Amino acid sequence: MKIHPTAIVEPTAEIADDVEIGPYSYIGPLVKIGPACRVLSHAVVDGKTVIGAECAIHQGAVIGGPPQDLKHDGEPTELVVGDRNTFREFVTVNTGTVHGGGRTTIGSDCMLMAYVHVAHDCVLGDNIVIANATGLGGHILIESGARLSGLVAIHHFATVGALAFISGCAKVVRDVPPYMVVDGNPAKIRGLNLEGLRRSGMTRESIDALKEAYRFLYRSSLNRRQALEEIERMGAMSLPEIQKLAKFFHDSALGKRGRGREALRHDSSGGDAEEETANGD
């Protein structure tokens, strides 16, 4: 283990033998850090935080800080981080809250650029890129393969679907369906993330089916239910990508303003779900 003499590592922290810890960094007493990780200068890893292997935590980042939630009263909650993640300068990631399940989770192979904030109880999948100064409110779900540009603001309880792309400075107040590009303030759906779909290795059959589904959902006068019925009739429901898209709209309709995860806060959504026309709103 290579620890700079100015770093503070609490004696009860569990640190793999080959971890590097830079000058003036702090590692809290409940922290576990896996092999081949690097904690650069002036970084903080605190709280009940588990970091996987081969992660890099850059200067000034605070990983595992307490949630910025007025209801939090110091209860023991946690942050769990997978492997090969990069946290660039001044990234902040908070632990969970009791009323949100008690855990913030980040998968593997993610890149969080400078000044990104991940609030309490968020769940991030794998292979996610979040660009500079983007802020995630509490209880947000980001599915694997999503790309978020800089200065994006996402409302708490929102879901960003797999392989979605959010353009810079977008204000996201509703769920973002998988495979889509959104932009604007408030953000609206602008098209399919075709480049992201190709890069992911998706088959031509699935991409063509998603193009047709997009046409029914966002370039027709059909409402959401009618559009999904047309998609089912076109015979593509056997494709996993189409199944995922249909399930997304079902789950999203459970919550207020299209945010399905908001329904998790209580046993019911309070009857506020509404059927929206498929016009890109």
Buried (B, 14 or more C-beta within 10 A) or exposed (E): EEBBEEBEBEEEBEBBEEBBBBBBBBBBEBBBBBBBBBBBBBBBBBBBBBBBBBBBBBBBBBBBBBBBBEEBEEBEBBBBBBBBBBBBBBBBBBBBBBBBBBBBBBBBBBBBBBBBBBBBBBBBBBBBBBBBBBBBBBBBBBBBBBBBBBBBBBBBBBBBBBBBBBBBBBEBBBBBBBBBBBBBEEBBBBBBBBEBBEEBEBEEEBBEBBEBBBBBBBEBEBBBEBBBEBBEEEEBBEBEBBEBBBEBBEBBBBBBBBBBBBBBBEEEBEEEBEEBBBBBE
